[in-house]
Amino acid sequence: MSNSDFDKNGIDSYGIHWLQYAAFAVFGFAIFMTWAFFFDERFHNFIMTIFKIINCSGFNCNGAY
């Protein structure tokens, strides 16, 4: 990992910090997941199943699963 385009402060030659790249990637992933949740029925059902499993993991199940 010694060959890096970032300086000791984490800034590349364009003046962009590496966390700005990470934030851009996370934001793009969040946009895609939001789109998939509302427009892909299979993905929506998958996420809702995960929420039901998390909700019934030992606390407050109330017959949700």
C-alpha positions as CSV (number, residue, x, y, z in Angstrom):
1,M,0.0,0.0,0.0
2,S,3.0,2.3,-0.3
3,N,2.0,3.4,-3.9
4,S,-0.8,5.8,-3.3
5,D,-2.1,8.9,-5.1
6,F,-3.1,10.5,-1.8
7,D,-0.8,12.7,0.3
8,K,-0.3,12.3,4.1
9,N,-3.5,14.3,4.7
10,G,-5.6,12.0,2.4
11,I,-5.9,14.5,-0.5
12,D,-5.3,13.5,-4.1
13,S,-3.8,15.6,-6.9
14,Y,-7.3,17.2,-7.7
15,G,-7.7,18.3,-4.1
16,I,-10.3,15.8,-3.2
17,H,-10.1,14.0,0.1
18,W,-10.6,10.2,0.1
19,L,-13.6,10.4,2.4
20,Q,-15.3,12.5,-0.3
21,Y,-14.9,9.5,-2.7
22,A,-16.3,7.2,0.0
23,A,-19.3,9.5,0.6
24,F,-20.0,9.6,-3.1
25,A,-20.0,5.8,-3.3
26,V,-22.3,5.5,-0.3
27,F,-24.7,8.1,-1.6
28,G,-24.9,6.4,-5.0
29,F,-25.6,3.0,-3.3
30,A,-28.3,4.6,-1.2
31,I,-30.0,6.1,-4.3
32,F,-29.9,2.7,-6.0
33,M,-31.3,0.9,-2.9
34,T,-34.1,3.5,-2.5
35,W,-35.1,3.0,-6.2
36,A,-35.0,-0.8,-5.9
37,F,-37.1,-0.7,-2.7
38,F,-39.9,1.2,-4.4
39,F,-39.8,-0.1,-8.0
40,D,-38.7,-3.8,-7.7
41,E,-41.3,-5.9,-6.0
42,R,-38.9,-8.8,-5.3
43,F,-36.3,-6.5,-3.6
44,H,-39.1,-4.8,-1.6
45,N,-40.3,-8.2,-0.3
46,F,-36.7,-9.2,0.5
47,I,-36.1,-6.1,2.6
48,M,-39.5,-6.5,4.3
49,T,-38.6,-10.1,5.2
50,I,-35.3,-8.9,6.7
51,F,-37.1,-6.3,8.7
52,K,-39.6,-8.9,10.0
53,I,-36.7,-11.2,11.0
54,I,-34.9,-8.4,12.8
55,N,-38.1,-7.4,14.6
56,C,-38.7,-11.0,15.8
57,S,-35.2,-11.6,17.0
58,G,-36.2,-12.0,20.6
59,F,-37.9,-8.7,21.3
60,N,-41.4,-7.6,20.5
61,C,-42.5,-10.1,17.8
62,N,-46.3,-9.6,18.1
63,G,-46.9,-12.3,15.4
64,A,-45.2,-10.3,12.6
65,Y,-43.4,-13.4,11.2
